[in-house]
Amino acid sequence: MRTFLTARWANLALFQFAVPDEVLRPHLPDGLELDRIAHGKAFISLVAFDFENVRVFGIPWPLHTRFPEINLRFYVKQGDRRGVVFIKELVPRPAVAFIARWCYNEPYAVAPMRSRVTRTGPGVTFTHQIRYGGRKHFIQATGDARLITEAEGSEPHLFKEHSWGFGRGTDGRTSVYQVEHPIWRTYPVTSYLLDLDWSLIYGPEWAFLQAQAPHSVVMAEGSAISVFPHGRMA
């Protein structure tokens, strides 16, 4: 199968929150079930990372080969397939959002944002700043610069490793696409900062997360990735 998009997903910070099923049900495409990764609960992840060396059908787009993204996703299953469904994906490039909505009907929106990686001796920090709804929001994670490989089946591994993306097509039917990348190594997290207004960015149904600490935080190195064209779920 011809690859739709190749890129490098780098410098990932994933913040996991346990959420009630009823919050996710309106977003759950037909034929899928929630993937309860830990303690029998459903989870979302707020994920901030950098897109690098982006190519669509092998062609680099001028001024669109590197940019940050912040997305909110949750975890689902279809039989043996483990994957994610996106609730909202934010990028600073209107053309990127347009292509994702047109080709995959993904819930992309545009907002000014920037990212930074800081390395100081034994540590590494990923910082994302976004302007949305008239205010600035900050996402930051700091870790030990010593990379490790998480055990298969561990929570960090299950939150960061997925081969499938699911969504709803324009006809309302469930769509699926495959993502390939090697297993990502992680940085042991030492501290984090979340200064964002959940209700302002994602809607009032997410306001309950304003006072909730993350269940876990994962920092991943990232890698080259390949995204394949989507199709209807069998």
N, C-alpha and C positions, 0 to 999 in steps of 0.2 A: 504494500500500500504506500502511495506517495505521501511524504511528510508535508503537512500543512505549514507548520511553524517550527523553526529551530531557534534556540536561544541559550543563554546561560541564566539560570535562576541563582542568585548569589545573596549571601548575607541575610539569611532568613531569621526572623524573630517570630515565634509562634506562641500566642497566649491562649491557654485553654480554659474554658468555663463550662461547668455543668449547668444545663438549662432544662426547664420542664418540657416534656414532650409537646404540650399544647402550643408552645411558642413556635415549634418547628413544623408542626403538621401542615399549616398553610403553605409552606415552602417545599413540602415533600412530594416529588413527582410520583406518578402512579407506578406501581410495580416494585417499589423500593421499600426497605425497612431501615430504621435507625440502627446504626452500628454503635453498640454500647461498649465503648473501649475500656472503661474502668468503672467498678462499683455498680454495674447495672444501669448506669446513667447515660443520657444523651449529652453530647458535647458540641460546642462550637469552638472555632479557633479564629482569633484575630491575627492575621498574618501580614507582616511587613517585609518587603524584600526588594531586590534590584533586578530588573530585566537588563541583560547585557547581550550584545552581539545578536540582535534580533533579525531574523530573516523569514520572510513569508514566501513559500515555495522557492526557497534558495536565494531570494533577492533581498538585499539590505535596503531599507527605506532611509533616505537622507533625513537626518535630525530625529529619527525614531528608532535608533538602534540601541539606545540606553535610556532608561527612565525607571523611577520607582513605582511600586504598586502596593496598595494596602487592600486586603480583602477580608471579608467575613464569610466563613464557610462552616458547614456541618458535615457529619460523617454518616455514610449510608452503606447498605449492602444490597446486592442482587445475587442471591446464591453465593458462590465463592468469590464473586467480584466485590472488592472493597473500594469505595471511592468517596468523593466529596460532591456536595451541591453548594453552589455559591449563592449567598444572600445579597451581597453587594460588593462590587469591585471598583476601586478608585484608582485612576491614573491621571497624570497631568497632560496627556496628549489626546486631543479630540479625535484624531484619525485612528488611534489605537482603539478607543472606545467604540467608534463607529464600526470598524471591521469586526470586533468581537460581538457586537450586537447583531450585525448583519449575517455573519457566517455561523454563529453558534447560539444566537439569542441569549447571550450571557448578560447579566445585570450590571453592565459597566456604567460608570458616571465619571465626570471630569472634575478635578479639583486641583488647584495649585499645590504642589508638594515638592519636597526635596529630601534627600537622604545623605547620610555621611557615615563613613566607617573610620573609627579612631583606634589606633593601636598604640598602647603605652606600656612598654616593658612586657610584663607577663599577661596583660589583659587586652581585650578587644571589646569595643562598644559599637553597636548599631543604633543610629538615631534617625528617626523619621519625623518630619514636621509637615503638617497639612493645614491648609486654610479652608474651612468649610463652615457655612452658616454664620459668617461674620466673625469668627474667632479662630485662633490658632489652636491646634491640637498636637500633642507630642507623644511619641512612642519610642521607648528606649530600652535596650537590654545590654547588660555587660556580662562578660564571661571570662573565664580563664582561657588564654590563647592556645592551650594544649588541646589539640583535637583528639576526640575519642570516637570509637564505633559502638553504638548502643546495641545491646543484645536483641536479637530478633524476638519479637513477642513482648518486649518491654513497652511501657507506655510511650516514652519518647519515640521509639521506632514506629509504633502504630499510629501516632499522631502525624508523623512527617512522611511516611512512606505509603503512597497510593498510586495505583496505575490507571485509575478510571475517573473521569469527570462525568457527572450526570446533570441534566437540566430539563427544561421544557422547551420544545420547539414552538414556532409561531402558531402551529395548529393545536398546541396544548399537549401533544403526545410526548412521552419521555424520550429524550435523546441521550446518547452516550458517545464518548470519545476516549481514546487511549493516550496516556502520557508515559513516556519512557525516560528513565534516568537511572544512574547507579545509586546505590544506597548512600545517603548523605551522612558524613561525619558531623559531630556536634561539638560545641564548646560548652563546658560545664558552666551553668549560669550562676553568677554571684549576686546580681542585683538587677532591678528593673524599675522603670517609671512608666506609668500610663496616666496621661493627663488629656483625656478626651471626653467629650459630651456624647454619651451613647444615644440619648434621645435625639439630639440635634442631627447626628450623622445617620443613624439607622432607624429612627422612628420611636414613638413613645412606648411601644411594646418591649423595647430593650432598655428602658430606663432602670429596671431592677438591677442591671449590672453595674450601675454607677457606684454602688457601695460594696460590690463583691470583689474579693481578691481572686486572682487567677488560681485555678486548680494546679496548674503547672506552667512553666515557661521553658521553651526549647529554643536554642540558637543553633542553626545549621549552616555549614559552609556552603552548600549548594553545589551545582554541577551544570554541565551541558544537559539540555533536555530536548526531546522531540515530542511534538503534539500532532496527532493524526486527525484526519477529517472525521467529523461526527456523523452518526447515523441514528436510525431509530432503534430503540431497545427491543431485542427479540423477546 
